[in-house]
């Protein structure tokens, strides 16, 4: 937590980190309500996160 505070204080717009975190949390809530998943980058790789907490690699096979 302390490391995050140090990063925020060095940024010109420190509120951006909070906004991004809130957006991610909202996406998780929406995914749970709609029984779907979210896609994001983790360790340089795209992953799918399901409402039950399961995280699997995302492979874009051209599916819509």
N, C-alpha and C positions, 0 to 999 in steps of 0.2 A: 504494500500500500504506500509505503513511504517513497519507493522508487517512482511510482506513478505521480505522486505529488511533485517530485523534483522535475519530472518531465513536463507536467502541466505548467509549472512556474516559468519554464524556459520558452514555452510556446507563446507566440503573439496572441493567438486566440485559444486560450485554454479551455473554453467551453466546448470546443469541437469534440474532445475526447468523451466528455459526458454525453453529448448528443449522439455520438456513434454508439456508445454502450446502450443508451436507451432505445435506439433504433433496433439494435440486435435483439434486445429483450422483447420488444414489441413483435418482431418477426417470429420469435419462438412462441409467443402467446397466440398469434394468429395461426401458426402452423398446428398447434395443439388443438385449437378450436375447429379447424377445418380438416383435421386428420391428414395432414400432408407433411412435407419436410422443408427445411431451409438448406441453402447451399452457401458455403463460405470457404475462404482459404484458411488452411491450417498447416503450418510448417511448409509453405510453398506448394501445397497440393489442394485442389478443390475436393471438398467432402460434403456429403449429405448428412444432416442430423435430423433424426426422426423424433416425434414427440415422446417416445419412450426412452430417449437418451442414446439410442444406438447411433453410432457414427460409422459410415462406410465411405470409401473413396468414390468420387463422382467420375463417371466415364461418359463423356458426351458422345453418344452414338447417333446423333442426328435426330433423336426423338424430341417431339415438341412437348 
